[in-house]
């Protein structure tokens, strides 16, 4: 607890959007759990709490992909219109 600055939550839809964005733009097959960090960094809440003017210029997100079911995940994306 002493080392946590903040906790930000994101929706399942935001996670799938972020996952798809990484797949399409970075050409890296990540699992949706890795999409959580990407979704947070892309989200309004993070960008309002930590604007560029605050001095934060770089954000690191760990990307992993060992536990992705491509067929299931793409079906979930299709179900929400992605």
C-alpha positions in Angstrom: 0.0 0.0 0.0 2.9 2.4 0.7 4.0 2.2 -2.9 0.6 2.5 -4.7 -0.2 6.0 -5.9 -3.6 5.3 -7.4 -6.0 2.6 -8.7 -7.9 3.2 -11.9 -10.5 0.8 -13.2 -11.6 0.4 -16.8 -14.5 -1.4 -18.5 -14.4 -4.7 -20.3 -15.1 -2.9 -23.5 -12.2 -0.5 -22.9 -9.9 -3.5 -22.4 -11.0 -5.2 -25.6 -10.6 -1.9 -27.5 -7.1 -1.5 -26.2 -6.2 -5.1 -26.9 -7.4 -4.7 -30.5 -5.5 -1.5 -30.9 -2.3 -3.2 -29.9 -3.0 -6.1 -32.2 -3.6 -3.8 -35.2 -1.1 -1.0 -34.6 1.8 -2.8 -32.9 1.3 -6.2 -34.6 1.7 -7.8 -31.2 -0.6 -10.5 -30.0 -1.3 -9.6 -26.3 -3.9 -11.2 -24.0 -6.7 -9.0 -22.7 -5.2 -8.8 -19.2 -2.3 -6.9 -20.8 -4.8 -4.7 -22.5 -5.9 -3.4 -19.0 -2.7 -1.3 -18.6 -3.0 0.0 -22.2 -6.7 0.9 -21.6 -5.8 2.7 -18.4 -3.0 4.7 -20.1 -5.4 5.6 -23.0 -8.3 6.5 -20.7 -9.6 9.9 -19.7 -9.2 9.3 -15.9 -5.5 8.6 -16.2 -4.9 11.6 -18.6 -6.8 13.9 -16.3 -5.0 12.8 -13.2 -1.6 12.7 -14.9 -1.6 15.4 -17.7 1.5 16.0 -19.7 1.8 19.3 -17.9 2.4 17.4 -14.6 5.8 16.3 -15.9 5.0 12.7 -16.7 6.2 12.1 -20.2 6.6 8.3 -20.4 4.4 5.5 -19.2 5.5 1.9 -19.3 3.0 -1.0 -19.7 4.0 -4.6 -19.5 2.5 -6.6 -22.5 2.1 -10.3 -22.3 0.2 -12.8 -24.5 0.6 -16.4 -23.3 -3.0 -16.9 -22.2 -5.0 -15.6 -25.2 -7.7 -17.5 -26.9 -7.7 -15.7 -30.2 -11.1 -17.1 -31.4 -12.9 -16.3 -28.1 -11.4 -12.9 -27.8 -12.2 -11.9 -31.4 -15.7 -13.2 -30.9 -16.0 -10.9 -27.8 -14.8 -8.0 -29.9 -17.3 -8.7 -32.6 -20.1 -9.0 -30.0 -19.5 -5.3 -29.0 -19.0 -4.1 -32.5 -15.2 -3.8 -32.7 
